[in-house]
């Protein structure tokens, strides 16, 4: 089954909440970096993609109706071309808030010493290589990462035709997604999951200072 939604938004822009929302709307699974943890055979597939050998997309996404988050967002252009009828969903947030959230979660994890577990090691090597080669080699630097983030979003906006592109903020909820997909708006509240505090607790990281733990707006869950 072809993907109906290709997520072009980078991690920490509401992608985990989007995963849950799209699964509810489309009645099928949505690919996300979280999925890779449970599918270790996908790790070398993505590593080869980072190295320039693109996978059989239909085989990789055979069990999915949508895909969001890294590593998918690093290959949004290839996937948008391969699935020409898919909605391209660009999830965005303020660059400073994005950097703070990414720095305190996925970048901190990616920068930690790699433990001996072979699956975790392969996942972290793939993630670091993807960030370096498909995002920016200076992903640990705030100014460089924010510039790369803005450039990524601008490339998506400049490449995808307006009638096919949905630019979505975490606070936007169901309505624009449902309108773009021609689906009814669910009665249930839009899912909001995976805040910075949630991520750090799950990953076993120390809590950040209280005043940095939340953005105090609708974009705190990602």
C-alpha positions in Angstrom: 0.0 0.0 0.0 1.5 3.4 -1.0 2.2 5.9 1.8 -0.6 8.4 2.1 1.4 10.9 4.2 5.1 11.7 3.9 6.4 13.6 7.0 9.0 16.2 6.1 9.1 17.7 9.6 12.3 17.1 11.6 12.2 15.4 14.9 10.9 17.4 17.9 8.2 19.2 15.9 5.3 17.1 17.2 6.1 14.0 15.2 5.3 11.5 17.9 1.9 13.1 18.5 1.5 13.1 14.7 2.3 9.4 14.6 -0.6 8.6 17.0 -2.9 11.0 15.2 -2.3 9.6 11.7 -2.7 6.1 13.0 -6.1 7.0 14.3 -7.1 8.8 11.2 -5.8 6.4 8.6 -6.4 3.1 10.5 -2.9 1.9 9.8 0.6 2.1 11.2 2.7 5.2 10.9 6.5 4.9 10.7 8.6 6.9 13.2 12.1 6.6 14.7 10.4 4.8 17.6 9.6 2.0 15.1 13.2 1.5 14.2 13.9 0.5 17.8 11.6 -2.5 17.4 12.8 -3.3 13.8 16.5 -3.7 14.1 16.7 -5.0 10.5 15.8 -1.5 9.4 18.9 0.0 10.9 21.3 -1.2 8.2 18.7 -0.2 5.5 18.7 3.4 6.7 22.5 3.3 7.1 22.9 2.3 3.5 20.4 5.0 2.5 22.6 7.6 4.3 25.5 6.2 2.3 23.7 6.7 -0.9 22.0 3.3 -1.6 18.3 4.0 -1.4 16.1 1.1 -0.2 13.1 -0.5 -1.8 10.6 1.9 -0.3 7.6 -0.3 -0.9 9.2 -3.2 1.0 10.4 -0.9 3.8 6.9 0.6 4.3 4.8 -2.4 3.4 3.0 -2.4 6.8 2.6 1.4 7.0 0.2 4.0 5.7 2.2 7.1 6.7 5.7 8.0 7.8 7.0 10.9 10.0 10.1 11.9 12.0 13.7 11.0 11.4 15.0 9.1 9.5 12.1 9.6 7.1 12.4 13.4 7.2 16.0 13.1 6.0 14.7 11.5 2.8 11.5 13.6 2.3 12.4 14.6 -1.2 13.0 11.1 -2.4 9.9 9.8 -0.7 7.7 12.7 -2.1 8.9 11.8 -5.6 8.4 8.1 -5.1 4.9 8.5 -3.7 3.5 11.4 -5.8 0.0 11.1 -4.5 1.0 11.4 -0.8 0.4 14.4 1.3 3.7 16.0 2.3 3.2 17.1 5.9 5.8 19.6 7.2 5.6 19.9 10.9 7.3 23.1 12.2 7.8 25.1 15.4 9.8 28.1 16.4 13.5 27.5 15.7 14.7 28.5 19.1 12.2 26.2 20.8 13.0 23.4 18.4 16.7 23.7 19.2 16.1 23.6 22.9 13.9 20.6 22.6 16.3 18.8 20.2 19.4 19.6 22.2 17.8 18.3 25.4 16.6 15.1 23.9 17.7 13.5 20.6 21.0 15.4 20.3 22.0 14.6 23.9 21.2 10.9 23.4 23.1 10.9 20.0 26.1 12.6 21.7 26.4 10.1 24.6 29.1 7.3 24.6 27.8 4.3 22.8 27.1 1.3 25.0 28.1 -2.2 24.0 24.6 -3.3 23.0 24.9 -4.1 19.3 21.5 -2.9 18.3 21.7 0.3 20.2 25.2 0.9 18.9 24.0 0.4 15.3 21.1 2.7 15.9 23.2 5.5 17.3 25.8 5.2 14.6 23.1 5.4 12.0 21.5 8.4 13.7 24.8 10.3 14.0 25.7 9.6 10.4 22.3 10.8 9.3 22.5 14.0 11.2 26.0 14.7 9.9 25.4 13.8 6.3 21.7 14.6 5.8 21.2 17.5 8.1 24.4 19.4 9.1 27.9 18.2 10.3 27.6 20.9 13.0 24.3 19.6 14.5 25.7 20.1 18.0 26.2 23.8 17.5 23.1 25.9 18.2 23.5 28.5 15.4 24.4 25.9 12.8 21.6 23.5 13.7 19.0 26.3 13.7 20.2 27.5 10.4 20.0 24.0 9.0 16.6 23.5 10.5 15.3 26.7 8.8 16.9 25.8 5.5 15.3 22.3 5.6 11.9 23.8 6.1 12.4 26.4 3.4 13.5 23.7 0.9 10.3 21.7 1.6 8.2 24.8 1.1 10.0 25.7 -2.1 9.9 22.2 -3.6 6.4 20.9 -2.9 3.4 22.4 -4.6 1.1 24.3 -2.3 -1.9 22.0 -3.1 0.1 19.0 -1.9 1.9 20.5 1.1 0.5 20.9 4.6 2.6 23.1 7.0 1.4 22.1 10.4 2.2 23.4 13.9 1.7 21.2 17.0 -1.0 23.5 18.3 -3.0 23.2 15.0 -4.6 19.9 16.0 -6.8 17.8 13.9 -8.5 20.3 11.6 -5.8 21.1 8.9 -4.8 17.4 8.7 -8.3 16.2 8.3 -9.1 18.9 5.7 -6.0 17.9 3.7 -6.9 14.2 3.8 -10.6 14.7 3.3 -11.4 13.0 6.6 -13.8 13.9 9.4 -12.4 15.5 12.6 -12.4 13.0 15.5 -14.3 13.8 18.6 -11.4 12.9 20.8 -8.7 15.5 21.7 -5.6 15.6 19.6 -2.9 13.4 21.1 -0.1 15.3 22.9 2.8 13.1 23.9 6.6 12.9 24.3 7.4 16.2 26.0 11.0 16.9 26.8 10.5 15.7 30.3 8.8 12.5 29.1 11.7 11.8 26.7 14.4 12.4 29.3 12.7 10.2 31.8 12.3 7.4 29.3 15.9 7.7 28.2 17.2 7.8 31.8 18.5 11.4 31.5 18.7 13.9 34.3 15.8 16.4 34.4 16.6 19.8 33.0 16.1 22.8 35.2 12.4 23.4 35.9 12.3 26.7 33.9 13.6 24.9 30.9 11.5 21.8 31.1 8.5 23.1 29.3 7.9 25.7 26.6 4.5 26.7 28.2 2.7 26.6 24.9 1.1 24.0 22.6 4.4 23.0 21.2 5.7 21.2 24.3 4.9 17.8 23.1 6.7 16.2 20.2 
